[in-house]
Amino acid sequence: MKKIIKSIVLLSLILLITSFSIKENDASFSLTVEVNNSRNSEGVIQFALYNEDGSIPDEKYEKYYKMLKGRITEGSAIVVFDDLAPGTYVVNILHDENLNGKIDKSFILPVEGLGFSNYQSIGLTNRPKYSKASFELSSDMKIEVKVIYM
C-alpha cells in the first residue's frame, strides 16, 4: 500500500512540474503597431509581421508570418497582433491606397507609402535588412512604424 501511495505522490509531482514548465514555455504576447501621418485616409494600412531572417524585403508579400489590415482614421492606423511567441520579429507596413494588396510602382519607386520597424528612411543605400529592422518580443509591446513616401 505504501508503494502505491509513493507512486501516486511521485506521479502527481511529475505532472505538476511538467504543467508548470509547459505553461512557462507557452508564454504569448501581444504586439501593438501604430502608423501615423499617412498622407490621406484612402485605402488601408497593411501590416505584415515577419519572424524569419532573410524574409524581407518581400515585395510580393509571400513570406510574412501574419498580416493584418488597419483602417486609416485622421492619418493613423493601429493593429494588435495577439498570441505571439517570444522571439525576433520585423514589421513591414504598406499604405495600400487602392486596396490591391501590393506595392504599386512608377518605374522602380513605390508610389504608395511603406515602412519597416526601426527605419526612418529607405533608399538605394538604406535597403531594408532583417537584422536592422528586427526587434525582440519578450513581453507585450507597442511600436510605431513610420510611413515613408518616395
Secondary structure, DSSP 4 states (H G I P E B T S, - for coil): -HHHHHHHHHHHHHHHHHHHHHHHHT--EEEEEEE---S-SSSEEEEEEE-STT----TTS-S-SEEEEEE-BTTBEEEEEEEEPSEEEEEEEEEETTSSSS--EETTEESS-EEETT-S--BTTB---HHHH-EEESS-EEEE---B--
